[in-house]
Amino acid sequence: MNVLVTGGAGCVGSHLVENLLAKGNKVLVIDNLATGRASNLPKDANLEFVEGSIVDRDMVLKVFDKFKPEVVIHAAAAYKDPNNWVEDTNTNALGTANVVQASKVQNVKRFIYFQTALCYGTKPIEQPVTITHPIRPDCSYAISKTAGEQYIFMSGLDAVSFRLANVVGPRNLSGPLPTFYMRLTQNKSLFVMDTRRDFIFVQDLCEVVMKAVDGHGKSGAYHVSSGGDFSIKELYEAVVDELGMPEKKQIEVRPRGPDDAFTILLDPSLTQQAFGWKTKTSLRDIVKAAVAWYKVNPIEQTFTHLKLPPDKTV
Ligand SMILES: NC(=O)c1ccc[n+]([C@@H]2O[C@H](COP(=O)([O-])OP(=O)(O)OC[C@H]3O[C@@H](n4cnc5c(N)ncnc54)[C@H](O)[C@@H]3O)[C@@H](O)[C@H]2O)c1
């Protein structure tokens, strides 16, 4: 099949590109390298890379018309500056509208999206959060991602929106895991927040997405989660252990900021039924794989959608 992947140079997108190529698909990636890296993409005769923004409607329509994708995986998103509402809106709402309308023109058979669990807001009314929980995003990233998801569902395309817990692993440059690695190896000060997260291995996510690429699962929204969570301190300790730095184990725990959720536990039962899928990889193995990648691919910068305290740590 011809599969078009937006944001294919990012963490989730590039792993999907590898999975798609391994199954003999032809793949085209559109990415503006805002948070992704061209070096995340393999050299492969069946892979084409277009460096550009999905905000550029003419480019998107032309690329779709030439490539004629049967499946679209829309992984491009802006999130790195919580105060840049314009960039969030441009990429996540307008850019998504461009990708959706180009998909309609080409009669795309299946459209796959990745939604943030923050679509349920930072204070969900139930834990675990079920798929029918009210949608009430309260930060720029989640508001604009939700606009994108609504356009997708309104379009009438056969669309699967995976609402994700924290997806991590090699090539992940957002959130606490790469920040812990970077600051520990640079011998910089650190603290952790008193929050909890459900960490999902990127290859576990790829397995359920590849089932959706193959047409499994009805159009709709699904959670990709384990249903359990770890404290950020436990994640920190796993990174310390993986780096062999027991002297760094003591760490200050700080109260979370007003835009941060204590935890968002997503109920994965619908996804388990529809796709026969569940997470497999332990936190220790996830950290091991991520750290192995960071060791050979130095990180100079990490990203977060959260408003950081003035000393800009985690
Ligand atoms: N990783 C997670 O835990 C998580 C959780 C919820 C949702 N998501 C969603 O999953 C998707 C993939 O996220 P990721 O973790 O791989 O992040 P990522 O930053 O690694 O990947 C996003 C990619 O989109 C690209 N991009 C940004 N703006 C663009 C634009 N205007 N045009 C073209 N490309 C653009 C970036 O350069 C990057 O390569 C995103 O849609 C994100 O919102 C991720």
The ligand as an ORCA input file, in Angstrom:
! r2SCAN-3c Opt
* xyz 0 1
  N       4.354     10.748     22.694
  C       3.253     10.868     23.417
  O       3.228     10.519     24.588
  C       1.992     11.405     22.812
  C       0.852     11.475     23.615
  C      -0.335     11.938     23.056
  C      -0.393     12.296     21.723
  N       0.744     12.223     20.969
  C       0.641     12.600     19.570
  O       1.375     11.642     18.812
  C       1.914     12.267     17.663
  C       3.394     11.954     17.559
  O       4.049     12.518     18.695
  P       5.563     12.190     19.042
  O       5.620     11.817     20.462
  O       6.133     11.300     18.012
  O       6.182     13.660     18.927
  P       7.363     14.166     17.995
  O       7.601     15.584     18.358
  O       8.506     13.231     18.085
  O       6.723     14.058     16.541
  C       5.929     15.086     15.978
  C       6.480     15.361     14.593
  O       5.661     16.349     13.945
  C       6.526     17.226     13.233
  N       5.808     18.494     12.993
  C       5.474     19.456     13.875
  N       4.813     20.452     13.269
  C       4.708     20.105     11.953
  C       4.163     20.731     10.818
  N       3.548     21.929     10.893
  N       4.261     20.106      9.617
  C       4.887     18.897      9.509
  N       5.446     18.263     10.563
  C       5.351     18.867     11.767
  C       7.736     17.368     14.140
  O       8.890     17.860     13.480
  C       7.907     15.935     14.628
  O       8.753     15.198     13.775
  C       1.573     13.743     17.781
  O       0.423     13.990     17.008
  C       1.247     13.942     19.236
  O       0.327     15.000     19.442
  C       1.937     11.796     21.478
*
